[in-house]
């Protein structure tokens, strides 16, 4: 990005007046035309493992969406996405390498951001500054400072920003969380969120030529420039330091922590403590912890615990991921497949399993929950539905993961300001923000 000011200036010119069919008209008039048939023009940015989540909500007739762009920094991702969408669309979206051109296109109403973690918040902020609504995959930020910027940007620009914590749109999860709030298990006081996977050995990064078709400069985007190392761009960026990824806690814990926080009706904690380490494949390229136990203590004597095992397939709780909520009169097990309600003695009194197809720990994918969540995003833009995951909620759930990551990096727990989530620890605050490539730092 030559400068943030340049694309914002161009976007502002686009808002001031655009040309259609040879006639100048204001952006307001253009929006009236869009509103006449309620169609939303959408772009997908990032065409990797989450791509399978989006053909269904975009192609369904009721969504009334037109996909204008498929954008990715790797050419073969763009070609693969074209083939995938050709099975459900009778037209071809434009392929684009550079997301900045999409920001400048005033026809685009909304962006689905499925880029790597380091792009999530900056890309969302750039998008809303250029007049777009954004559906951003979790984690919605790379660090707590970016979460603060997201909330500020939403308020300033008034756009819908929805995080991809799709379980918020699960009918079964909505049902049982409402029942918990209405006393189904008495007073809820504790939640255990968990994730179990048997990820294998990661290659040791070695200097290598940039893969054919990859725009390495744009992949890095807001992150400080580094030479390319094998095998960085294709998913392993998650585990190769903190330049791009947020470890497993950002990658997966955010989903279950969000459910736990929703059930307990808590926001920011008073304290975070963690025990973590790299316990598998000690000599491989994975540089972060692969196992973490974390505990967040909240006002009202409530706690959330995280049991994350990235590279051990032992199923402690009977499935690969989920959340257990304990109350004074019973408990609930809930995951993407539904829920089980128990009385205080441990007797199951209801087993409500979803007929849906989304769940587990497999990479990528999609399913009915994501479809419902993306459709909710579309309808929230139109003002026809209440947004299920407003960004201020998504930021808090994401920040729980950031707090645990910061504790892991400084080697100790710390107290937290419950009003704004800020660490009450000087060393922790030093990790509140990241370094940006000059000219790319998001500013609101």
C-alpha positions as CSV (number, residue, x, y, z in Angstrom):
1,X,0.0,0.0,0.0
2,X,1.6,3.2,-1.2
3,X,-0.2,4.9,1.7
4,X,-3.4,4.5,3.6
5,X,-4.3,8.0,2.7
6,X,-4.2,7.3,-1.0
7,X,-6.8,4.6,-1.0
8,X,-9.1,6.4,1.4
9,X,-8.9,9.5,-0.8
10,X,-9.7,7.4,-3.9
11,X,-12.6,5.8,-2.0
12,X,-13.9,9.2,-0.9
13,X,-13.9,10.3,-4.6
14,X,-15.9,7.3,-5.4
15,X,-18.4,8.1,-2.8
16,X,-18.7,11.7,-4.0
17,X,-19.8,10.7,-7.4
18,X,-19.7,7.6,-9.6
19,X,-20.5,7.0,-13.3
20,X,-23.0,4.4,-14.5
21,X,-24.0,4.1,-18.1
22,X,-22.3,7.4,-19.0
23,X,-24.4,9.4,-16.4
24,X,-22.9,10.9,-13.3
25,X,-24.9,10.2,-10.1
26,X,-24.2,10.6,-6.4
27,X,-23.4,7.6,-4.3
28,X,-26.6,8.2,-2.4
29,X,-28.6,7.7,-5.7
30,X,-26.6,4.6,-6.4
31,X,-27.4,3.2,-3.0
32,X,-31.1,3.8,-3.7
33,X,-30.8,1.7,-6.9
34,X,-29.1,-1.1,-4.9
35,X,-31.9,-0.8,-2.3
36,X,-34.6,-1.1,-5.0
37,X,-34.0,-4.8,-5.5
38,X,-32.2,-5.3,-2.2
39,X,-29.2,-7.0,-3.9
40,X,-25.9,-7.0,-2.2
41,X,-22.6,-7.0,-4.2
42,X,-20.0,-9.0,-2.4
43,X,-16.3,-9.8,-2.6
44,X,-14.5,-12.7,-1.0
45,X,-10.9,-11.9,0.1
46,X,-8.8,-15.0,1.0
47,X,-9.7,-18.2,-0.9
48,X,-8.0,-20.8,1.2
49,X,-9.4,-23.4,3.6
50,X,-12.5,-21.5,4.5
51,X,-13.7,-21.0,1.0
52,X,-16.1,-24.0,1.2
53,X,-18.1,-22.1,3.8
54,X,-19.3,-19.5,1.3
55,X,-20.8,-20.9,-1.9
56,X,-24.0,-22.0,-0.2
57,X,-25.0,-18.7,1.4
58,X,-23.9,-16.7,-1.6
59,X,-25.6,-18.9,-4.2
60,X,-28.9,-19.4,-2.5
61,X,-31.6,-17.4,-4.3
62,X,-33.0,-15.9,-1.1
63,X,-29.7,-14.3,-0.3
64,X,-30.1,-12.0,-3.3
65,X,-26.3,-11.6,-3.5
66,X,-24.0,-11.1,-6.5
67,X,-20.4,-12.1,-6.1
68,X,-18.3,-9.5,-7.9
69,X,-14.8,-10.6,-6.8
70,X,-12.8,-13.6,-5.8
71,X,-9.5,-12.2,-4.4
72,X,-6.4,-14.0,-3.2
73,X,-2.6,-13.4,-3.3
74,X,-2.0,-16.9,-4.8
75,X,-3.1,-17.4,-8.4
76,X,-4.0,-21.1,-8.0
77,X,-6.3,-20.2,-5.1
78,X,-8.2,-17.9,-7.4
79,X,-8.4,-20.5,-10.2
80,X,-9.6,-23.2,-7.7
81,X,-12.2,-20.8,-6.3
82,X,-13.5,-20.1,-9.8
83,X,-14.0,-23.8,-10.4
84,X,-15.8,-24.2,-7.2
85,X,-18.2,-21.3,-7.7
86,X,-18.8,-22.3,-11.3
87,X,-20.8,-25.2,-9.9
88,X,-23.3,-22.9,-8.1
89,X,-23.3,-19.7,-10.1
90,X,-24.3,-19.0,-13.7
91,X,-21.8,-16.1,-14.0
92,X,-18.1,-15.6,-13.4
93,X,-16.9,-13.3,-10.6
94,X,-13.8,-11.1,-11.4
95,X,-10.5,-12.5,-10.2
96,X,-8.3,-10.1,-8.3
97,X,-4.9,-10.3,-6.7
98,X,-4.9,-6.9,-4.9
99,X,-7.6,-6.3,-2.4
100,X,-6.9,-2.5,-2.5
101,X,-8.7,-2.4,-5.9
102,X,-11.8,-3.9,-4.2
103,X,-11.7,-1.2,-1.6
104,X,-11.8,1.4,-4.3
105,X,-14.7,-0.2,-6.2
106,X,-17.8,1.5,-4.9
107,X,-20.1,-1.2,-6.4
108,X,-19.0,-3.5,-3.6
109,X,-21.3,-3.4,-0.6
110,X,-19.7,-6.1,1.6
111,X,-16.5,-8.1,1.9
112,X,-16.0,-11.5,3.4
113,X,-12.5,-11.5,4.9
114,X,-11.1,-15.1,5.1
115,X,-7.4,-14.0,5.0
116,X,-4.7,-15.0,7.5
117,X,-5.0,-13.6,11.1
118,X,-2.6,-10.7,10.6
119,X,-4.9,-9.3,7.9
120,X,-8.2,-9.6,9.7
121,X,-8.4,-6.3,11.6
122,X,-6.4,-4.1,9.2
123,X,-8.4,-5.4,6.2
124,X,-11.7,-4.9,8.0
125,X,-10.7,-1.3,9.0
126,X,-9.6,-0.5,5.5
127,X,-12.8,-1.9,4.1
128,X,-15.2,0.0,6.4
129,X,-13.2,3.2,5.7
130,X,-14.0,2.7,2.0
131,X,-17.7,2.1,2.7
132,X,-18.0,-1.7,2.9
133,X,-19.6,-3.9,5.5
134,X,-17.4,-6.8,6.6
135,X,-17.8,-10.5,7.6
136,X,-14.4,-11.3,9.2
137,X,-13.3,-14.7,10.2
138,X,-12.1,-15.4,13.7
139,X,-9.9,-14.2,15.3
140,X,-11.1,-10.8,14.4
141,X,-7.8,-9.3,15.4
142,X,-4.1,-10.2,15.7
143,X,-3.7,-8.3,19.1
144,X,-5.8,-6.5,21.6
145,X,-5.0,-3.0,20.2
146,X,-6.6,-4.0,16.9
147,X,-9.7,-5.1,18.7
148,X,-10.0,-1.6,20.2
149,X,-9.6,-0.2,16.7
150,X,-12.3,-2.4,15.3
151,X,-14.9,-1.3,17.9
152,X,-13.9,2.3,17.2
153,X,-14.2,1.9,13.5
154,X,-17.6,0.3,13.7
155,X,-18.9,3.2,15.7
156,X,-17.3,5.8,13.5
157,X,-18.3,4.4,10.1
158,X,-21.6,2.7,11.1
159,X,-21.0,-0.4,9.0
160,X,-22.0,-4.0,10.0
161,X,-19.0,-6.0,11.1
162,X,-19.7,-9.6,11.9
163,X,-17.1,-12.1,13.2
164,X,-17.2,-15.7,11.9
165,X,-18.0,-17.3,15.2
166,X,-20.8,-19.2,13.4
167,X,-22.0,-21.2,16.4
168,X,-23.8,-18.0,17.5
169,X,-26.2,-18.9,14.7
170,X,-26.7,-22.5,15.6
171,X,-30.4,-23.0,16.5
172,X,-29.5,-25.6,19.2
173,X,-26.9,-23.3,20.7
174,X,-29.3,-20.3,20.8
175,X,-32.0,-22.5,22.3
176,X,-29.9,-23.9,25.2
177,X,-28.1,-20.7,25.9
178,X,-31.5,-19.0,26.3
179,X,-32.5,-21.8,28.6
180,X,-29.4,-21.4,30.7
181,X,-30.1,-17.7,31.0
182,X,-33.6,-18.6,32.1
183,X,-32.4,-20.9,34.9
184,X,-32.3,-24.3,33.3
185,X,-29.2,-25.3,35.3
186,X,-29.6,-22.8,38.2
187,X,-26.9,-20.2,38.5
188,X,-24.1,-20.9,36.0
189,X,-20.7,-20.5,37.5
190,X,-18.1,-22.4,35.4
191,X,-17.4,-23.4,31.8
192,X,-14.8,-25.7,30.4
193,X,-14.0,-25.0,26.7
194,X,-11.9,-27.6,24.9
195,X,-10.2,-28.5,21.6
196,X,-8.4,-31.7,20.7
197,X,-6.5,-32.4,17.5
198,X,-3.6,-34.6,16.4
199,X,-1.8,-32.2,14.2
200,X,1.5,-33.7,12.9
201,X,5.0,-32.5,12.6
202,X,5.7,-29.1,11.0
203,X,8.6,-28.5,8.6
204,X,11.5,-26.5,9.9
205,X,11.3,-23.2,7.9
206,X,14.2,-22.8,5.4
207,X,15.0,-20.0,3.1
208,X,13.2,-20.7,-0.2
209,X,12.1,-19.0,-3.4
210,X,8.7,-17.4,-3.3
211,X,6.2,-20.0,-4.6
212,X,5.1,-19.5,-8.2
213,X,2.0,-17.4,-8.4
214,X,2.3,-16.0,-4.8
215,X,2.4,-12.2,-4.2
216,X,4.5,-12.5,-1.0
217,X,4.5,-8.7,-0.5
218,X,0.7,-8.6,-0.4
219,X,0.5,-11.7,1.8
220,X,2.6,-9.9,4.4
221,X,0.5,-6.7,4.0
222,X,0.4,-5.0,7.4
223,X,3.2,-7.2,8.9
224,X,6.8,-6.2,8.8
225,X,8.6,-7.5,5.7
226,X,10.5,-10.8,6.0
227,X,12.2,-13.1,3.5
228,X,10.2,-16.1,2.4
229,X,10.7,-19.3,4.2
230,X,9.4,-22.8,3.3
231,X,6.5,-23.7,4.0
232,X,5.0,-20.4,5.3
233,X,2.1,-19.3,3.3
234,X,0.1,-22.5,3.2
235,X,-1.4,-22.7,6.7
236,X,1.9,-23.2,8.6
237,X,2.0,-19.5,9.2
238,X,-0.3,-20.3,12.2
239,X,2.7,-21.9,14.0
240,X,5.7,-20.0,12.8
241,X,6.0,-17.2,15.4
242,X,3.7,-14.3,16.1
243,X,4.2,-12.3,12.9
244,X,1.1,-13.7,11.2
245,X,-0.7,-16.1,13.5
246,X,-2.3,-16.2,17.0
247,X,-1.5,-19.9,17.9
248,X,-4.2,-22.4,18.6
249,X,-5.9,-20.2,21.1
250,X,-6.6,-17.6,18.4
251,X,-7.1,-20.2,15.7
252,X,-9.7,-22.3,17.5
253,X,-10.3,-21.5,21.1
254,X,-12.1,-18.3,20.3
255,X,-15.1,-20.4,19.1
256,X,-15.5,-22.3,22.3
257,X,-14.5,-19.4,24.6
258,X,-17.3,-17.3,22.9
259,X,-19.9,-20.0,23.8
260,X,-18.6,-20.2,27.3
261,X,-18.7,-16.4,27.8
262,X,-22.2,-16.2,26.2
263,X,-23.5,-18.9,28.5
264,X,-22.0,-17.3,31.7
265,X,-23.0,-13.8,30.6
266,X,-19.5,-12.4,31.3
267,X,-17.4,-9.8,29.5
268,X,-13.8,-9.1,30.6
269,X,-12.1,-11.2,33.3
270,X,-10.3,-10.1,36.4
271,X,-7.3,-12.4,35.9
272,X,-5.7,-14.8,33.5
273,X,-3.4,-17.7,34.3
274,X,-1.9,-20.3,32.0
275,X,0.2,-23.4,31.9
276,X,1.4,-24.3,28.4
277,X,4.3,-25.6,26.4
278,X,5.5,-27.4,23.2
279,X,5.3,-31.1,24.2
280,X,5.3,-32.8,20.8
281,X,7.8,-33.1,18.0
282,X,10.3,-31.1,20.0
283,X,12.7,-30.5,17.1
284,X,10.2,-29.5,14.4
285,X,9.4,-26.1,13.0
286,X,6.4,-25.4,15.3
287,X,7.6,-22.4,17.5
288,X,4.5,-21.8,19.7
289,X,3.0,-23.9,22.5
290,X,1.0,-26.9,21.3
291,X,-0.8,-27.5,24.6
292,X,-2.4,-25.0,26.9
293,X,-4.5,-25.0,30.1
294,X,-5.8,-21.5,30.8
295,X,-8.1,-20.1,33.4
296,X,-9.9,-16.7,33.3
297,X,-11.5,-15.5,36.6
298,X,-14.5,-13.2,36.2
299,X,-16.5,-11.0,38.6
300,X,-19.2,-12.9,40.5
301,X,-16.9,-15.8,41.2
302,X,-17.3,-17.2,37.6
303,X,-14.5,-18.9,35.7
304,X,-13.8,-20.2,32.2
305,X,-11.2,-22.9,31.7
306,X,-9.5,-23.8,28.4
307,X,-8.1,-27.2,27.6
308,X,-6.3,-27.0,24.3
309,X,-4.4,-29.9,22.8
310,X,-3.2,-29.3,19.3
311,X,-1.1,-32.4,18.8
312,X,-2.6,-35.0,21.1
313,X,-5.7,-36.9,19.9
314,X,-6.8,-38.1,23.3
315,X,-10.5,-37.2,23.6
316,X,-10.8,-36.1,27.2
317,X,-14.4,-35.0,26.9
318,X,-15.8,-37.4,24.3
319,X,-15.4,-35.3,21.2
320,X,-12.9,-33.0,19.5
321,X,-14.3,-29.7,20.6
322,X,-17.1,-28.2,22.7
323,X,-18.0,-26.5,25.9
324,X,-19.4,-27.7,29.2
325,X,-21.3,-25.3,31.4
326,X,-21.8,-26.0,35.1
327,X,-24.6,-24.5,37.2
328,X,-25.9,-24.8,40.7
329,X,-28.7,-27.2,39.6
330,X,-27.2,-29.0,36.6
331,X,-24.9,-28.8,33.6
332,X,-24.9,-28.6,29.8
333,X,-22.6,-30.1,27.2
334,X,-22.8,-28.1,24.0
335,X,-21.0,-28.3,20.7
336,X,-21.6,-27.8,17.0
337,X,-23.7,-30.9,16.9
338,X,-26.2,-29.9,19.5
339,X,-26.4,-30.1,23.3
340,X,-27.0,-32.4,26.3
341,X,-28.8,-31.1,29.4
342,X,-28.1,-32.9,32.7
343,X,-29.5,-32.4,36.2
344,X,-27.4,-31.9,39.3
345,X,-27.0,-35.6,39.8
346,X,-25.6,-36.1,36.4
347,X,-28.7,-37.7,34.8
348,X,-29.3,-36.6,31.2
349,X,-32.7,-35.1,30.9
350,X,-32.5,-34.0,27.2
351,X,-30.3,-34.8,24.2
352,X,-30.9,-32.3,21.4
353,X,-28.7,-33.1,18.4
354,X,-28.6,-31.0,15.3
355,X,-29.5,-32.3,11.9
356,X,-26.8,-30.0,10.5
357,X,-23.6,-31.0,8.9
358,X,-21.0,-28.6,10.4
359,X,-18.7,-29.7,13.2
360,X,-15.5,-31.4,14.3
361,X,-12.0,-30.3,14.0
362,X,-11.3,-30.8,10.3
363,X,-9.7,-28.0,8.4
364,X,-11.8,-25.5,6.4
365,X,-15.2,-26.7,5.3
366,X,-18.4,-24.9,6.0
367,X,-22.0,-26.0,6.6
368,X,-25.4,-25.0,7.7
369,X,-24.2,-23.0,10.7
370,X,-21.9,-20.9,8.6
371,X,-24.6,-20.4,6.0
372,X,-27.0,-19.2,8.7
373,X,-24.3,-16.9,10.1
374,X,-23.4,-15.4,6.8
375,X,-27.1,-14.9,5.9
376,X,-27.6,-13.2,9.2
377,X,-24.8,-10.8,8.2
378,X,-26.6,-10.1,4.9
379,X,-29.9,-9.5,6.5
380,X,-28.4,-7.3,9.2
381,X,-27.0,-5.1,6.5
382,X,-30.5,-4.8,5.1
383,X,-31.9,-4.1,8.6
384,X,-34.1,-7.2,8.4
385,X,-32.4,-9.2,11.2
386,X,-30.7,-8.5,14.5
387,X,-27.0,-9.1,14.1
388,X,-26.0,-12.3,16.0
389,X,-22.4,-11.4,16.5
390,X,-21.7,-7.7,16.6
391,X,-18.1,-6.9,16.5
392,X,-17.9,-5.6,20.1
393,X,-18.9,-9.1,21.3
394,X,-16.5,-10.8,18.9
395,X,-13.7,-8.6,20.1
396,X,-14.2,-9.6,23.8
397,X,-14.2,-13.3,23.0
398,X,-11.1,-12.8,20.8
399,X,-9.4,-10.9,23.5
400,X,-9.7,-13.8,25.9
401,X,-7.4,-15.7,23.5
402,X,-5.0,-12.7,23.2
403,X,-4.8,-12.5,27.0
404,X,-3.9,-16.2,27.3
405,X,-1.3,-15.8,24.5
406,X,0.3,-12.8,26.2
407,X,0.5,-14.7,29.5
408,X,2.2,-17.6,27.7
409,X,4.7,-15.2,26.2
410,X,5.7,-13.5,29.4
411,X,5.6,-16.7,31.4
412,X,3.1,-15.6,34.1
413,X,-0.5,-14.7,34.7
414,X,-1.7,-11.2,35.4
415,X,-4.6,-9.1,36.6
416,X,-6.9,-7.4,34.2
417,X,-9.1,-4.2,34.2
418,X,-12.6,-5.7,34.0
419,X,-14.0,-2.4,32.5
420,X,-11.9,-2.4,29.3
421,X,-9.9,-5.7,29.3
422,X,-6.5,-4.1,29.6
423,X,-3.7,-6.0,31.3
424,X,-2.6,-4.5,34.7
425,X,1.0,-5.6,34.0
426,X,3.7,-3.6,32.3
427,X,5.3,-6.5,30.5
428,X,1.9,-7.7,29.2
429,X,1.0,-4.2,27.9
430,X,4.2,-4.2,25.9
431,X,2.7,-7.0,23.8
432,X,-0.7,-5.2,23.4
433,X,0.2,-3.9,20.0
434,X,2.3,-5.2,17.1
435,X,4.9,-3.5,14.8
436,X,3.5,-2.7,11.3
437,X,5.1,-2.3,7.9
438,X,5.5,1.4,7.3
439,X,2.5,2.8,5.6
440,X,0.2,-0.1,6.6
441,X,-0.7,0.6,10.2
442,X,-4.5,0.9,10.6
443,X,-5.6,4.2,12.1
444,X,-9.2,5.1,13.1
